């Protein structure tokens, strides 16, 4: 787990110097969705692209046959709830450490904006998208990608949750 967090930290730092692959993003997101996507921190944009590419690869390698367009869109938008509050790399690192040390008791401090976003970005993202014509599969991915076994029979959610945990 700790090596994984070190890798995430390095990705966060290096993402500051990498160009976002908007040619790839345009394959799955409309112009309006790209504007929403651009409100994410650059490191979160890179994270969503990694999750998307891994999800598409996993879908193909395992012959799951999920709709690639919906899978790509859902993967790119899964963390859209983070677009309203940007956690710095240091803030996120501190919250991750405190969450681990407190065994999740940090959640009760949800009145602090950074802690609220860290824990509740799935619901925030769902609330942002729920009345905008998105499919049930996409909305479930945004809302439940951090909750294990909440929704059954959504292969897109299963793929993205798995790939999100790797990234």
FENTA-V435069 format. One record per residue. N is the residue number from 1. OMEGA is omega in whole degrees, 0 to 359 (none if undefined). BURIAL is 1 if it has 24 or more other C-alpha atoms within 12 Angstrom, else 0. D_LAST is the distance of its C-alpha to the last C-alpha in Angstrom with 1 decimal. Layout:
N/OMEGA/BURIAL/D_LAST, N/OMEGA/BURIAL/D_LAST
//
This chain:
1/183/0/12.1, 2/176/0/13.5, 3/177/0/12.3, 4/180/0/8.6, 5/176/0/9.8, 6/178/0/11.7, 7/178/0/9.0, 8/180/1/7.4, 9/179/1/11.1, 10/176/0/11.8, 11/180/0/9.4, 12/179/1/11.1, 13/184/0/14.4, 14/180/0/14.2, 15/179/1/13.2, 16/186/0/16.6, 17/182/0/18.3, 18/177/0/16.6, 19/177/0/18.1, 20/183/1/16.3, 21/182/0/16.9, 22/173/1/19.1, 23/177/0/20.9, 24/182/0/17.8, 25/182/1/17.4, 26/178/0/21.2, 27/188/0/21.0, 28/184/1/19.6, 29/174/1/20.6, 30/178/0/24.2, 31/178/0/25.6, 32/179/0/25.5, 33/177/1/21.9, 34/177/1/21.1, 35/176/0/23.0, 36/181/1/21.0, 37/181/1/17.7, 38/178/1/19.3, 39/174/0/19.9, 40/172/1/16.3, 41/181/1/15.7, 42/179/1/14.8, 43/178/1/11.6, 44/176/1/10.7, 45/179/1/12.1, 46/178/1/10.0, 47/181/1/6.7, 48/178/1/8.7, 49/177/1/9.9, 50/179/1/6.9, 51/180/1/6.4, 52/181/1/10.2, 53/178/1/10.8, 54/180/1/8.9, 55/179/1/10.7, 56/179/1/13.9, 57/180/0/13.8, 58/178/1/13.3, 59/182/1/16.1, 60/182/0/18.3, 61/183/0/17.9, 62/176/0/18.7, 63/182/0/21.4, 64/178/0/20.3, 65/172/0/22.0, 66/178/1/20.2, 67/186/1/21.5, 68/180/1/19.3, 69/179/1/20.4, 70/177/1/19.6, 71/180/1/16.2, 72/180/1/15.4, 73/181/1/17.0, 74/180/1/15.4, 75/180/1/11.8, 76/183/1/12.9, 77/189/1/14.8, 78/180/1/12.7, 79/185/1/12.4, 80/177/1/15.9, 81/177/1/17.3, 82/186/1/16.0, 83/182/1/18.3, 84/180/1/21.3, 85/182/1/20.4, 86/173/1/18.3, 87/173/1/17.1, 88/179/0/17.6, 89/179/1/15.2, 90/178/0/18.0, 91/181/0/18.5, 92/180/1/14.9, 93/179/1/15.1, 94/180/0/18.5, 95/179/1/17.6, 96/180/1/14.9, 97/180/0/17.6, 98/177/0/20.4, 99/180/0/18.6, 100/181/0/18.3, 101/182/0/21.9, 102/182/0/23.3, 103/175/0/21.7, 104/182/0/20.7, 105/178/0/24.1, 106/181/0/22.8, 107/184/0/22.4, 108/177/0/26.1, 109/184/0/26.0, 110/176/0/24.6, 111/174/0/27.5, 112/189/0/25.6, 113/183/0/23.7, 114/179/1/20.6, 115/178/1/20.4, 116/180/1/21.2, 117/181/1/18.4, 118/183/1/15.8, 119/191/1/17.1, 120/180/1/18.7, 121/177/1/16.7, 122/179/1/16.4, 123/178/1/20.2, 124/178/1/20.8, 125/177/1/19.0, 126/180/1/20.9, 127/178/0/24.1, 128/189/1/23.5, 129/193/1/23.2, 130/181/0/25.4, 131/184/0/28.7, 132/173/0/27.6, 133/179/0/27.9, 134/179/0/24.4, 135/178/0/24.4, 136/180/0/23.9, 137/181/1/20.8, 138/180/1/19.1, 139/178/1/20.4, 140/177/1/19.3, 141/182/1/15.7, 142/186/1/15.9, 143/190/1/18.0, 144/186/1/16.6, 145/176/1/12.8, 146/183/1/12.8, 147/182/0/16.0, 148/173/0/16.4, 149/179/0/19.4, 150/183/0/20.7, 151/177/0/21.3, 152/174/0/22.7, 153/171/0/23.0, 154/184/1/20.3, 155/178/1/18.5, 156/177/1/16.4, 157/180/1/15.2, 158/181/1/14.5, 159/184/1/12.5, 160/177/1/10.3, 161/179/1/10.0, 162/183/1/9.1, 163/176/1/6.4, 164/179/1/5.1, 165/177/0/5.5, 166/186/0/3.8, 167/none/1/0.0
//
